[in-house]
Amino acid sequence: MILPRVNDARFGRVPAFRAILLALILIPAHASALRAACRQFDAPFFAFHTGTNPVGVAVGDLNRDGTPDVAVTNFGAGSVSILLGTGLGLYGGKTDYATGSYAYAVAIADLNADGKQDLVVSNQGSATLSVLLGNGDGTFGAKVDYGTGSNPLTVVIGDLNGDGKPDLAVASYNANAVSILWGMGTGLSRRAWTTQPGRDRHRSRSGT
């Protein structure tokens, strides 16, 4: 009995059963290489302890060492945890700072133009934003709270009125509104406005 032959540039003329055998060996190897090339992240994950019920996270260089650090809001604890980076993708133990109740989201920026990163935390339970000014070494001062619309969630920082100073905007879930706090360039806010679709803006509580 003469076996049929196939042509293959890599293997020359080989019997059909040998070609099938080689295919069974090579196809899984190629598939494995393709999966490895498509992977974007390593596994398994690393876990670093925070406070109770973490929900929000932001990344920034909080101690000016050129290494990204992590800030995490703790919904159940009413706090924000700071984890300083080592530069190897690892982080040291957390340091907690008090915020308002049910801390939800956190944003990082230099709010007072001193070259140090500061924190803004939205507090769902107390309907406030907590501003914590940074010391430049990964530590922060006590919070200053500013009123918002009810149930504030996501918060962002940007120059909203073109005066070169960071302002704050926070989505107020139950109010169907966004609360805007104009910055003074000192890390404090002049006033807060809550705007709703189809309505004129109205003043909310100011900072304390």
Order of alpha helices (4+ residues) and beta strands (2+ residues): beta-beta-alpha-beta-beta-beta-beta-beta-beta-beta-beta-beta-beta-beta-beta-beta
